[in-house]
């Protein structure tokens, strides 16, 4: 590798390291509570070095949102076709895990939107992507007395699911501000949120669909019968 090649790669590595540490700090303490000086100190670099890559904290937030957008697109693709029941089920914990990995966005969403107008359209687009993906699966998988849901009911159910996915971590935080969003609570937060989404879907699933989804429902206890919705909480 030439000196020129190393010179090109070093800034990229530094920029990514800054994002990695910023994400960890934002997730742990909340974005409003983390200064650029704290980030540079955590990285053991000068504030000037940080500002070279990201002139303001808003630029850091925007770059992390770009990471989230890319991960969201990948998660939606990984869920597979809309009529794949198990893929649809796996999409739910996948989206919740993604929210956990970028939980500073969801915990501080209203504050971020107030201070960073660029995020308004980006967050709206991310919500729209999720709603389309969820609605496609609701239309394909949910029935009442053998009939598919009406367009209005399918939209209402999909919106309810997206609202839950978006604000679940806020609910967890309100329930236990000191511990809920600590790193070792990731699995519990995803598991609890997944069960709540399934509780919304369960009344609209046929017995066959319930059997299809059951193997992937890791939060469901074996003692529960296929005709009963997962317990909440």
C-alpha positions in Angstrom: 0.0 0.0 0.0 1.4 3.4 -1.0 1.6 6.4 1.3 -1.2 8.0 -0.7 -3.4 5.0 -0.2 -2.8 5.1 3.5 -3.6 8.8 3.6 -6.9 8.1 1.8 -7.9 5.3 4.2 -7.0 6.9 7.5 -9.6 9.6 7.4 -12.3 7.1 6.5 -11.4 4.9 9.4 -11.4 7.9 11.7 -14.8 9.1 10.4 -16.3 5.6 11.0 -14.7 5.4 14.5 -16.3 8.8 15.4 -19.7 7.5 14.2 -19.3 4.2 16.2 -18.4 6.0 19.4 -21.0 8.7 18.9 -23.7 6.1 18.4 -22.7 4.3 21.6 -22.7 7.5 23.6 -25.9 8.8 22.2 -27.6 5.4 22.8 -26.3 5.3 26.4 -26.9 8.8 27.6 -29.2 10.4 25.0 -28.1 12.6 22.2 -28.9 15.9 23.9 -26.7 14.9 26.9 -23.5 14.1 24.8 -21.3 17.0 23.6 -18.8 16.9 20.8 -16.1 17.4 23.5 -17.3 14.3 25.2 -17.1 12.3 22.0 -13.6 13.5 21.2 -12.5 12.7 24.8 -14.0 9.2 24.5 -12.0 8.7 21.2 -8.9 10.3 22.6 -8.7 12.7 19.7 -8.8 16.5 19.6 -12.0 18.4 19.1 -10.5 19.8 15.9 -10.0 16.3 14.5 -13.6 15.5 15.1 -14.7 18.8 13.5 -12.6 18.1 10.5 -14.9 15.1 9.7 -18.1 16.4 11.2 -18.3 20.2 11.6 -21.2 20.0 14.1 -23.1 17.5 16.1 -26.0 17.8 13.6 -23.7 16.3 11.0 -23.0 13.3 13.3 -26.7 12.8 13.8 -27.4 13.0 10.0 -24.7 10.5 9.3 -26.0 8.0 11.9 -29.5 8.4 10.4 -28.0 7.5 7.1 -26.7 4.3 8.7 -30.2 3.6 10.1 -31.8 4.2 6.7 -29.5 1.7 5.0 -30.0 -0.9 7.8 -33.8 -0.4 7.5 -33.7 -1.0 3.8 -31.7 -4.2 4.3 -34.1 -5.4 7.0 -37.1 -4.9 4.8 -35.4 -6.8 2.0 -34.4 -9.6 4.3 -38.0 -10.2 5.4 -38.8 -11.7 2.0 -42.1 -11.7 0.1 -45.2 -10.3 1.8 -47.0 -13.7 1.8 -44.2 -15.4 3.7 -45.7 -15.8 7.1 -42.5 -16.6 8.9 -40.6 -13.8 7.1 -43.4 -11.4 8.2 -43.0 -12.5 11.7 -39.2 -12.2 11.7 -39.6 -8.7 10.3 -41.1 -7.5 13.6 -38.1 -8.4 15.9 -35.8 -7.3 13.1 -37.3 -3.8 13.1 -37.3 -3.7 16.9 -33.7 -4.7 17.0 -32.9 -2.0 14.5 -34.7 0.5 16.7 -32.7 -0.7 19.7 -29.4 -0.4 17.8 -30.3 3.3 17.0 -32.4 3.9 20.1 -31.2 7.4 20.6 -33.3 8.4 17.5 -36.4 6.9 19.0 -35.9 8.1 22.5 -35.1 11.6 21.5 -37.2 11.7 18.3 -39.4 14.8 19.1 -36.4 16.8 20.3 -34.3 15.8 17.3 -37.1 16.8 14.9 -37.4 20.2 16.6 -33.7 21.0 16.3 -32.9 19.2 13.0 -35.3 20.0 10.2 -33.5 17.8 7.7 -34.7 14.8 9.7 -38.4 15.6 9.2 -38.6 14.2 5.7 -36.2 11.4 6.3 -38.1 10.2 9.3 -41.4 10.5 7.4 -39.9 8.4 4.6 -38.6 5.7 7.0 -42.1 5.5 8.6 -43.7 5.3 5.2 -41.4 2.4 4.2 -42.3 0.5 7.3 -46.0 1.1 7.0 -46.0 -0.1 3.4 -44.1 -3.3 4.3 -46.3 -4.0 7.3 -49.5 -3.2 5.3 -48.5 -5.6 2.5 -48.1 -8.4 5.1 -51.3 -7.5 6.9 -53.3 -7.7 3.6 -51.8 -11.0 2.7 -51.9 -12.7 6.1 -54.8 -11.3 8.1 -58.4 -12.5 7.7 -61.7 -12.3 9.5 -64.1 -15.2 9.1 -62.3 -16.3 6.0 -62.3 -12.8 4.4 -59.4 -10.5 4.0 -59.4 -7.2 5.9 -60.9 -4.2 4.2 -58.5 -1.6 2.9 -59.5 0.7 5.8 -59.0 -2.0 8.5 -55.7 -3.1 6.9 -54.4 0.5 7.0 -55.5 1.0 10.6 -53.9 -2.2 11.8 -50.6 -1.5 10.0 -50.5 2.0 11.4 -51.1 0.7 14.9 -48.2 -1.8 14.4 -45.8 0.9 13.1 -46.8 3.2 16.0 -45.9 0.4 18.5 -42.6 -0.3 16.7 -41.7 3.4 16.7 -42.6 4.2 20.3 -42.0 0.9 22.1 -38.6 1.8 23.4 -40.0 5.1 24.8 -42.6 3.1 26.7 -39.9 0.8 28.0 -37.9 3.9 29.1 -40.8 5.4 30.9 -41.5 2.2 32.7 -37.9 2.0 34.0 -35.7 5.0 33.1 -32.7 3.8 35.0 -32.4 0.4 33.4 -34.7 -0.1 30.3 -32.3 1.2 27.7 -29.1 -0.2 29.1 -27.1 -2.5 26.7 -27.9 -5.7 28.6 -31.7 -5.2 28.2 -31.7 -5.4 24.4 -33.1 -8.9 24.2 -35.9 -8.3 26.7 -37.0 -5.0 25.0 -37.1 -6.8 21.6 -38.9 -9.8 23.0 -41.5 -7.7 24.9 -42.2 -5.5 21.9 -42.5 -8.5 19.6 -45.1 -10.0 21.8 -47.2 -6.8 21.8 -47.1 -6.7 18.0 -48.3 -10.3 17.8 -51.1 -9.5 20.3 -52.3 -6.9 17.7 -52.1 -9.4 14.8 -53.3 -12.6 16.6 -57.1 -12.0 16.3 -56.8 -11.7 12.5 -54.7 -14.8 11.9 -56.2 -18.1 10.8 -55.3 -21.3 12.8 -53.0 -22.2 9.9 -51.2 -18.9 10.1 -50.9 -19.2 13.8 -49.2 -22.6 13.4 -46.9 -21.1 10.8 -45.9 -18.2 13.1 -45.6 -20.2 16.3 -42.1 -21.7 15.6 -40.6 -18.2 15.2 -42.4 -16.8 18.3 -39.6 -17.3 20.7 -41.3 -15.2 23.3 -44.3 -17.5 23.4 -44.4 -20.2 26.1 -44.9 -23.8 25.0 -47.9 -24.1 27.4 -49.8 -21.5 25.4 -52.3 -23.0 23.0 -52.3 -22.0 19.3 -55.7 -20.3 19.6 -54.6 -18.0 22.4 -52.7 -14.7 21.7 -49.3 -14.3 23.3 -49.4 -12.9 26.8 -48.6 -9.2 27.1 -46.1 -7.5 29.3 
